[in-house]
């Protein structure tokens, strides 16, 4: 049994794996890409041609964009998930769905091996291996880049020696594009002091004047942009195009990796940042303070477990049920203004808005209680403080 399924993206690491495993190790390599929003049809065709030239026996592309949205992205929006208040889990969220689809494909093919191009210094090795080991413990995992501790320069040298053209300029930045955002890694992100140059980001500024935008949510899902209804996946794609023209959504995430070291990565995620911020504003108007408090705790916990590869733990289904239920009244319009490199949230319009003028206007007047009611409420509310202060003075 030498059938091997290779998680293949067409980048440097997986190109090395395809050539090395088929040529040096004699595996029957079946390359597979799981599209979670990062590949256009013409790009998939180019990836297929490249995989076959590198020695793969076959190539398959699995379309998992809608599956990715329904199983993961939807809950990241419900939970307003931003890792370390910054990163929308653009790539880490994708890896889970990709790993699950790759396992399913390997089982259908009857493969005895699965390979991926992760290094030994990052998070992806944990995410892929955990899913593979949980769902298919009988399949052997092979990771040439990690096992041989290869540098990118060594991979390029090997490919060139095998007659494969590959330049250092092409491999200078590692870019992973998907529905929920694009990660960008380079020599600058290996240290702490340098920003990524503007040219490293896949999208460049092309819009200048401000643009008004209306996002319409129904039960927490983005169902329309400027009154034009469409499936949330299509709305995310459209919003990415709109936002990237303004170079919105660029930042660098710094965090603790699963393996215990600090990591730094750039990203470009216009749609995810605009959606999360707009959705969060709508929730501030439509949810109670205790709903918001509990959602914040569970959303952060959900994001952390997802980021660290624990998607299959049953607690994730419990949290998803809570997040889904919390969205019953999260419907309405959110108004944004886009500018180069930034966006502003203007306000919301919702029939579920709890900022109801019939009860009172904050800081101005009230209609639901009297002045005496307020005085009595404050008197009772201050009792714990009065008691504590009394005891404190007694013992001073």
Secondary structure, DSSP 8 states (H G I E B T S, - for coil): --EEEEE--SSHHHHHHHHIIIIIS--EEEEEEEESS---HHHHHHHHHHHHHTT-SEEEEEE-HHHHIIIIIHHHHHTT--BTTTB--HHHHHHHHHHHHHHHHHHHHT-SEEE----SSSSHHHHHHHHHHHH-TTSEEE-HHHHHT--HHHHHHHHHHTT----HHHHSSEEEEETTEEEEE-GGGGSSS----GGGSSS-----S-EEEEEEEETTEEEEETTEE--HHHHHHHHHHHHHHTTTTEEEEEEE-TTSSEEEEEEE-HHHHHHHHHHHHHHHHHS-HHHHHHHHHHHHHHHHHHHTT-TTSTHHHHHHHHHHHTTTT--EEEEEEEETTEEEEEEEE-TT-S--TTTEETTTEESSS-HHHHHHHHHHHTHHHHHHHHHHHHH-
